[in-house]
């Protein structure tokens, strides 16, 4: 996706927007963060994988040095982690305009409804359904 797509659908540049994204290792979460930064939004990047967060911040800082990209480790299956991230984003930016929750897993031990262990079912549900 390019910034031109945002403009074609009638959205303005995001230079005054403060955004919180998660699930940054690859795919939609990372690409959305890059697109928001490209459009000028300050981004608050949260993921359970600290290296993924730091890598995303490094890319954004290199490509768009005028954008503030803030990394934080967060487990979206834990309400206290999510609350702490939102509070920190509001403290840093003064407000939070957008939250893009993209966290989701397909655990390797996830089988069918009969064979999947309860702990795997609970983990998947806590991230995919309850997360953020």
HELIX and SHEET records of a PDB file:
HELIX    1   1 UNK A    3  UNK A    8  1                                   6    
HELIX    2   2 UNK A   27  UNK A   38  1                                  12    
HELIX    3   3 UNK A   50  UNK A   63  1                                  14    
HELIX    4   4 UNK A   79  UNK A   93  1                                  15    
HELIX    5   5 UNK A  118  UNK A  128  1                                  11    
SHEET    1   A 4 UNK A  69  UNK A  73  0                                        
SHEET    2   A 4 UNK A  42  UNK A  47  1                                        
SHEET    3   A 4 UNK A  18  UNK A  22  1                                        
SHEET    4   A 4 UNK A  98  UNK A 100  1                                        
END                                                                             
